[in-house]
Amino acid sequence: MCLGIPGRITEIWDEATGARMARVAFPGEEKLACLAYLPDLQVGDYTILHAGFALTKIDEDTARVTIATMTEYGVFGEEVS
C-alpha cells in the first residue's frame, strides 16, 4: 500500500541533463523529486510524490489537515509530531 503524504518543496534546481529537481520535506524526512510532470511547482508548494516524481499539487490547507490527521492516527510513528 502507498500513502499519499503531502510534502513541502524547499528547494528547486535544474540538473545539467535538463531535469527539474526538488527537495521535498515530509514529516521526519526529506526526499528528492523530479518535477518533469509538474515543472511549474515553486518553493513552498505542497505535492504528493510517487516513485520519485511529483504527481499532484495540493493547497497548503489540505496538506496541513492531511498531515495533522495522519499524525493523529499514528502514521508517522511516535517520534514525529
DAFEN-V938148 format. One record per residue. OMEGA is omega in degrees with one decimal (* if undefined). D_CENTER is the distance of its C-alpha to the mean C-alpha in whole Angstrom. Layout:
# DAFEN-V938148
((OMEGA | D_CENTER) (OMEGA | D_CENTER))
This chain:
# DAFEN-V938148
((-179.8 | 17) (177.6 | 14) (177.0 | 12) (-178.2 | 9) (178.5 | 7) (175.3 | 5) (-178.5 | 2) (179.3 | 5) (-178.2 | 6) (-178.1 | 9) (177.8 | 11) (176.2 | 12) (176.0 | 15) (177.1 | 18) (177.3 | 19) (178.9 | 23) (-178.2 | 22) (179.8 | 21) (175.6 | 17) (-174.2 | 15) (179.3 | 12) (169.1 | 9) (-175.4 | 8) (-179.1 | 5) (175.2 | 6) (176.5 | 6) (175.8 | 10) (179.5 | 12) (174.8 | 10) (178.2 | 8) (172.4 | 8) (-178.3 | 9) (173.2 | 8) (-179.1 | 11) (-176.9 | 11) (-177.9 | 14) (-178.6 | 14) (-173.6 | 12) (-178.8 | 14) (177.0 | 14) (-177.7 | 11) (173.9 | 12) (-178.1 | 11) (177.1 | 10) (174.5 | 9) (-177.5 | 6) (172.4 | 4) (179.9 | 5) (168.1 | 6) (178.7 | 9) (176.6 | 12) (179.6 | 10) (172.3 | 10) (-175.5 | 7) (-179.0 | 10) (174.7 | 9) (175.0 | 9) (-177.6 | 10) (-174.2 | 12) (-179.1 | 11) (178.6 | 14) (179.3 | 13) (-177.7 | 9) (178.5 | 12) (179.8 | 14) (179.2 | 12) (178.7 | 11) (179.2 | 15) (178.7 | 16) (177.1 | 14) (179.9 | 16) (-178.5 | 19) (174.0 | 19) (-178.5 | 19) (-175.1 | 16) (-177.1 | 15) (-175.3 | 18) (-174.0 | 20) (-179.0 | 19) (178.7 | 16) (* | 17))
